[in-house]
Amino acid sequence: MSYVSAIPAHQRIPPVQDGRIHIEKINAPFLFTLKASGPEFGAGIKYAIEQGWLEMHESGTYVRLLSPGQDLLE
């Protein structure tokens, strides 16, 4: 089961500015709703970046969905 498919549509995460999403908006549901571990979260984010689905801001505070991953939220 993917992270996105586990979240009902009305609870999906809206972007803040310029398509950016606060990393904690992803972290909390991943850890507490899906009962994942910190290392699993880190591996998931790393994998999404490697696949070209996410871009992480240099501060580590935000991520942005990239074009290939846009359909993940639809």
N, C-alpha and C positions, 0 to 999 in steps of 0.2 A: 504494500500500500504506500503510495507516495504521500508526502507531507501535504501537498495541495489538495489531493483528493480526500484527505481525512478531515478537512475543514468545510463545514457547511457554507454555502454561498454567502449567506448574510453575515458571516463572521470573517470573511476574507479581509486581508490587510490592505487598506487604501494607501497609495503613495503620498508622501508629504509634499516635497518640492522637487520639481524637475525629475519626477518619476522615482525618487529615492524612497526607500523604506527603512525605518529605524531597525537596526539589527535586533533589538530587544523585542520588537513586535513579532519577529520570527522565532527568536530564542525561547520565549516563555511558552507558547503553545507546543513547540517541539519537545521541550523538556517535561512540561507538566501535563499536557493533554495526551501526548503520544507516549509519555513515560520513557523518553529516550535519555541517554546519558550525555554529558558534556562532550566527551570524545566523539560520540556519534553525531552530535550537532556539528562539531568542527569538521568532521570528515564529510558530512553532507554539504556544508557550505563550500569546502574545498573542491568537492566533486562538481558541484554546480558551476563554480568558477572555471574549472578545467573544461567543462563541456560547453562553455560559452553562454550559459543561461543567466549568470549573475556577474555583476561587476561590483567589487567592494571599493568603497571610498578609501582613500589613503589613511584616514583617521580610524577606520574600522567601525565607525558609528552607523554608516548607511550601506545598503546594497541597492543595486538597480537591476531590474530585469532587462536583459538584452533581447534583441529581436527574436532569436530562435526560441526563447522561453516564453514569449508573450502569450502563446496559446495555452500555457499551463494554468492560467487563471480564468480561462473562459469555459 
